[in-house]
Amino acid sequence: MTRMLLLGVLWLLAAPVCVWLLVRGRGRGPARLGGLLVLAGLEAATFWLVPETGSPAPLSRPVSAAPPEPAAPACSARPPVPEQVRPTRKKHGLRAVTLSWTAAADECGTATVVLQRRNHRIRVWLHEGTGPAPAGARTVPVTVAGGTASAELRFDPPLPGRSELTAVDGRTGRPVALR
C-alpha cells in the first residue's frame, strides 16, 4: 500500500515536470531524454506494482450440517456476437441502442455490455454470464423472443447528433448491421 501511495505521489510530482521538459525543452537533448526516461520508468513501475485484475479468490464457506441447496440451472457464459443494432433516436440525439443476437438454448437473463463511442462509430463488447465486469461495463436484462436474444442500452443524456451511426463488434472489428 505504501508503494502505491509513493508511486501516485511520484506521478503527481514528476509527470508534469517531465512533460514540461519534453514540450519546452528547447532542443536540449539531455533534458528531454531525462524526462522521457523518467516517464518510462514511472510507467514500468505502475505495471509492476499494480496487481493483475482478475476474478477474486472464492470466499470460504462455513461448514454447516444442512444439506447443500440444489443449484440453479446455469446459463451459457459466452461472448455472443451482436448481429443487429437498432438505434432509438429522439429529437435531441441517440436515446438508446438495442443489440440483437441468436439466442442459445440456455440463454442468460443478463448481459454485460461495454460501449466505446468515437465520432460516428460505436464499438460493442457483449458477454453473458457471471464474472468480473470490465471498467465501464453495464449489466442489462436480456429478452428472448423467436430465437433472438436482445438487450437495450439507454443513454442518459442522449448522445448528440443526428448523423449516421456505425456499430462495430469490439472483439472482431466487424461491422454490425443496423436495423
Helices and strands as residue ranges (DSSP letters): H 2-24, H 29-49, E 84-90, E 93-102, E 110-118, E 121-128, E 138-141, E 143-145, E 148-159, E 166-169, E 175-178
